Amino acid sequence: MSLTAEGRCLSGGISGLILGLLTVVISGLFCILADRTVLKRPGYAGAAVASSAGNSVATPAAVAMVDPSWQPYVAQATAAAGASVVITAILVPILTTWAAKHFGSAKDLTPKGGSPRIEEQPRQATA
């Protein structure tokens, strides 16, 4: 069964929507968790990186250039990646705003009238 260009776009769009949602949920969860536990930060930076990058749209074609057996899947995979980029471009700012409100942000770490608090490390005496 061969799909028309419209069919591939629709099919790629639906799978891209699912891919975008999964990217935000799974990446967002792990990135926020890592930001909060490993880096000891509020978590908004982890939320901000939970997206599909725009250059991911070119990945299916690049893979097919290396292994031509993937060529039949390029159109649908490119449509899915493009839809994922759009979905994550919409959802990531929403997730980042939620994380900043829920966990705090850099302005919450800044003392009134000053720059962000930086812990001073004792200097080593040099001989």
C-alpha positions, 0 to 999 in steps of 0.5 A: 500500500503506497500512501499519497503525499497527503497521506504521509503528511497526515500519518507523519503528523499524528505520529509526530504529535505523539512523538512531540508529547512523549518528548516533552513528557519523558525528556521533561521528567528526566531533565527536571529531575536531573536539574533538581537533584544533580545540579541542585537548581530549581528545575526550570532549565531542565524543563527548557531543554525538553524539546525536539531540536529543529535540525532533527527534521534532517535526521531521517534523510541523513540516515537514509543516505548512510543506509539506503534501506531506510529510504522508504521511511524518510517522508513519513519520518521527516513529517513526524520529526517536523510535527514533533518540533512544532509540538515541543516548540509550543509545549516547552515554554508552557512546561518551563513556565510551570517549572519556574512557578512550581519550583522557583526561578533565578529571580527567587535566588537573587537577594533584593537589590543585588546579583545572584548569591554566589558562595565564596570559596576560601582561597588557597595560600600560594607559596 
